[in-house]
Amino acid sequence: MEHIPVLLKESVDFLLAGRRVVGGEGVLVDATFGGGGHSRSLLERSSEGVSVVAIDRDPEATLRGESLTVEFASRFKLLAGNFADLTELLDDAGIDKIDGLLLDIGLSSFQLEEGDRGFSFQSPGPLDMRMDPATGEPASTIVNQADYKTLFKIFRNFGEEPYAAAIARKIVESRVQNPLLTTRSLAALIEDMVPVYKRSRRHPATLVFQALRIVVNDELNALEQVLNAGLERLERGARMVVISYHSLEDRRVKRIFRQATKGCVCPPRVPVCGCGQKPKVKILTGRGVRPQESEIALNPRSRSACLRAVECL
Ligand SMILES: C[S@@+](CC[C@H](N)C(=O)[O-])C[C@H]1O[C@@H](n2cnc3c(N)ncnc32)[C@H](O)[C@@H]1O
């Protein structure tokens, strides 16, 4: 099993062009270590004066980082934690300003392919989906205990699932006799419901699994928190690069980046600015960078990726 890093060259090129990093110094933060593909490339392609601090909330990911810790001892540190707590994690590590931040959000292939983690409708396993199995409730708790209205809202708001109402109703009916405790039992229930002629190339359970995963891991709040915290920590001339995989994430990235480009927010009739707000960043990527066809052919999981980057002013 391996994880092929997505938009590797593009993301690393952006980060290495940060002002201090070009000069051969600085601290780069890879807040989604995963299999370490991006961290490794950042270390290999930068000079001795540049260090990389990586973060992951999945204890299996932090174990995978041991080889980089040995290989790049003085230049690499791996922290266990949720990137939503970026400020505290950096404070505890004694780091003030940073010279680059990478977020390659979502799941690694390790998480998806390991049935025991419960992320995939294709791999049999318990309906869990926690990135950090020591924190929060597994997906099976929501599926078996939430009422109809809550399930409906989760599938509609976080999956944009067209059959949200019907699937929520069916879950509430079926679980009385047969609690839904495994990935396959939930996937089979959805497969039975969505008419074959309405199906796209996507598996009919894709959006429900996405929605549950977002809620179980509080993913969208964590994303907003790390984007805001990251903007506060970047040095002038430093870059933030975010790779997202679905529109709910990408919309948040776009909104927060756009807000950070704005200067004065006083109403137009106020003659002298009272807010004092200055633009924090400039956007480097316009409509976002997508993987080339050659990358998608090699790694179909990169298909939905969109990279956005900003530079701190
Ligand atoms: C797509 S993978 C990153 C892959 C990595 N860039 C590589 O090349 O191997 C995303 C990783 O981010 C981690 N992650 C997701 N949300 C997180 C959060 N809120 N805090 C910390 N880590 C998170 C996941 O556990 C997963 O390992």
The ligand as an SDF file (V2000), in Angstrom:
LIG
                    3D

 27 29  0  0  0  0  0  0  0  0999 V2000
   -4.4450   13.5000    1.8190 C   0  0  0  0  0  0  0  0  0  0  0  0
   -3.5740   12.9810    3.2510 S   0  0  0  0  0  0  0  0  0  0  0  0
   -2.0370   13.8100    3.1080 C   0  0  0  0  0  0  0  0  0  0  0  0
   -1.0570   13.0860    2.2530 C   0  0  0  0  0  0  0  0  0  0  0  0
    0.3270   13.6840    2.2640 C   0  0  0  0  0  0  0  0  0  0  0  0
    0.3620   15.0110    1.7180 N   0  0  0  0  0  0  0  0  0  0  0  0
    1.2960   12.7850    1.5150 C   0  0  0  0  0  0  0  0  0  0  0  0
    1.8260   13.2170    0.4850 O   0  0  0  0  0  0  0  0  0  0  0  0
    1.5210   11.6620    1.9280 O   0  0  0  0  0  0  0  0  0  0  0  0
   -4.3490   13.8930    4.5020 C   0  0  0  0  0  0  0  0  0  0  0  0
   -3.8070   13.6500    5.8840 C   0  0  0  0  0  0  0  0  0  0  0  0
   -4.2380   14.7250    6.6990 O   0  0  0  0  0  0  0  0  0  0  0  0
   -4.6270   14.2440    7.9510 C   0  0  0  0  0  0  0  0  0  0  0  0
   -5.6200   15.1610    8.4930 N   0  0  0  0  0  0  0  0  0  0  0  0
   -6.8430   15.4290    8.0120 C   0  0  0  0  0  0  0  0  0  0  0  0
   -7.4690   16.3230    8.8000 N   0  0  0  0  0  0  0  0  0  0  0  0
   -6.6000   16.6310    9.7940 C   0  0  0  0  0  0  0  0  0  0  0  0
   -6.6560   17.5050   10.9190 C   0  0  0  0  0  0  0  0  0  0  0  0
   -7.7500   18.2220   11.1900 N   0  0  0  0  0  0  0  0  0  0  0  0
   -5.5660   17.6070   11.7000 N   0  0  0  0  0  0  0  0  0  0  0  0
   -4.4380   16.8800   11.4340 C   0  0  0  0  0  0  0  0  0  0  0  0
   -4.3450   16.0120   10.4140 N   0  0  0  0  0  0  0  0  0  0  0  0
   -5.4060   15.8990    9.5930 C   0  0  0  0  0  0  0  0  0  0  0  0
   -5.1950   12.8620    7.6790 C   0  0  0  0  0  0  0  0  0  0  0  0
   -5.1170   12.0560    8.8370 O   0  0  0  0  0  0  0  0  0  0  0  0
   -4.3020   12.3750    6.5400 C   0  0  0  0  0  0  0  0  0  0  0  0
   -3.2340   11.6160    7.0330 O   0  0  0  0  0  0  0  0  0  0  0  0
  1  2  1  0
  2  3  1  0
  2 10  1  0
  3  4  1  0
  4  5  1  0
  5  6  1  0
  5  7  1  0
  7  8  2  0
  7  9  1  0
 10 11  1  0
 11 12  1  0
 11 26  1  0
 12 13  1  0
 13 14  1  0
 13 24  1  0
 14 15  1  0
 14 23  1  0
 15 16  2  0
 16 17  1  0
 17 18  1  0
 17 23  2  0
 18 19  1  0
 18 20  2  0
 20 21  1  0
 21 22  2  0
 22 23  1  0
 24 25  1  0
 24 26  1  0
 26 27  1  0
M  CHG  2   2   1   9  -1
M  END
$$$$
